[in-house]
Every structure is written in structure tokens, then in C-alpha cells.
Amino acid sequence: MANTSSRTLRLLSLLQTHRYWSGEELADRLEVSVRTLRRDVDRLRDLGYPVQADRGVGGGYQLAPGASLPPLVLDDEEAVAIAVGLHAAAHGSLTGIAEASVRVLAKVIQVMPGRLRHRVEAVRSATVAPTWGAPASTDPETLVVLAQACRDGERVSFAYRTADGRAGTRRVDPAQLVQIGRSWYVVGYDLDRGAWRSFRLDRLQHPERTGKRFAPRQVPGGDAAAFVEAGRRRAGQHKITAELAADADSVRKIIGEWADATPVDDHRCRVELSADSLEWAACALGLAGAEILSCDSTELLAVLRNWSDRFAAVPAYQPAGN
């Protein structure tokens, strides 16, 4: 007969199949008496698992929804499925879900046996996702290492390549992971530069936890996502100011992730953005869906006029044979 602890876990695993079990059937599965089964059920209730019981002939047990989420017991296939699903969700675009997926993935990977990690990696590496609109390439293991370091307040080191191609090594006290658009960032205090920085994970390689703990610091402004946004707007090669025939609130709802919009009056706003690509800046202004009244970048104006000429010259579609 299994010891009490392992038997209780086995009982929990059976109940988590969500089927209704008769008392005799459960007792037979666990190779115990019905009386011992009742004691094991009481232990689960003491741990917060809401086990419903029907007494008498034909009575049995079933796990019911509770007021809080107790620990789950997973078999190997379920653990692999969760890890693979979390890898996919971590690269999704639903606000909040991707970040939560990284936190859960860090917990799952930490306790997962090596044999299951290999299975997860085999499934993940054999799966191809669509490339259109895909997020910036980010190694899930990098996400996991940094998520654990943020959680535990542990210093990390990693190789990093800046937007202009400069490479080096950074020592950072990480505070939080942030997903903006389709890119991941880690916000932390850069020890070598003595300042807060945000680092894009697709430019980061070989992150290592150093084992050194640090006292928590407050992210400037108290909002890690806002800190990353501000850095993104400063970092681009091209600084552009344009005036649009639309109110600022409407423009912010569409392109506020990439640009600052401030009102000129009720029907006009000034848009300031920073971009590495003039074509990307043209797309952002075009997405705003408003007339562009002015633009201070002669280079961007040339791109916009070139696009306008090319689009205007597109002939109507003529089916073959007509």
C-alpha cells in the first residue's frame, strides 16, 4: 500500500478527471478501505480542495469548483501540453495573457523533470507558426530565465546588441518583463551604466543568473510599460513631427502605442514619433486615418509622395481574357 502522502496525491489525480467516482471504485483504485478513503478525502478538504460527497448506497465523490485555485496534480502528458501551450501563449498578442503565460511557464519549467523538458522542446521545435505578423524572435528559455530572475530579485548578465549594432555584456538587476506590440523587453537597473534601461529580448543572448541578490528598486515613474514606451519613442533614428486633421484622442487610440499625440485644437493634433524606418513612420501616419496637414521631415515627405504616386497609378483589375 502506498504511504499516506503519495496515496493522497493519487486520489487528487483521480478526482481531477472531473468524473463522478463511487466510494468503492475509488477505494479499489487506491487499494484501501472505504474508511481510509474517507480520511484521505478529509485531508484534501483540509488542503482547500472542495470534494463533494454523497452518502449512502450508490454514493460517491466528485471535485467541485472552489473559491480559490488549489495546487494541481498533472500527469506527464498534461504537463507537456501546458508547457507547449504556454510557450505559444507567451508569443501571443492578447494583452496581459502573454505576460501571465511567462510567469506560469517559469514556475512549470522550474519543477519539470528533464525528460519532460526534452519532450516540450521536441514538440516546440517541430511546430511551425505563421511568419506574417509574427513577434520578434525571442527564445522561450530567455523569457523563463529572466522571469525567474525578476521574481527572485537575482542579478543577471547577458550579451546585448544595440539597435546600431554595438555588442557588449551587461550586468542588470531586472525588475519586470514587458510585452509591447510584438516585442518583449526586460526593464532593469544597468550596473555598468548606473542607470535604468530597457532591453529588447530579441537582441539579448545567453542570459545567466549570477546568484547575487539585490534590494528592489522602484522603476522610474512606477510603470515599467510606460518606461519602455518612452524609451522606444526616443530611440529611433528619425525624429518626426506631423500635424493631422483629427482630434488627439482619436489618433492615440490608433497609433498611441508608437507616437505621442497632443491637441492643437478640437480638430487638429500634433504627432511626434521616432522610427528607425521611414516606411514604418509612413505606415503609422497612414493608419491614423486622417489628413496629414504638415510634416517636418523632407525624407518622410519624399516617401509619402512616392507611395502616393505608385498607389494612384494602380490600374483597375482586368480578368484574364477580357
Summary of the structure (lengths in Angstrom):
residues: 322
radius of gyration: 27.6
end to end distance: 82.7
largest distance: 85.7
contacts: 868
relative contact order: 0.06
helix: 43%
strand: 25%
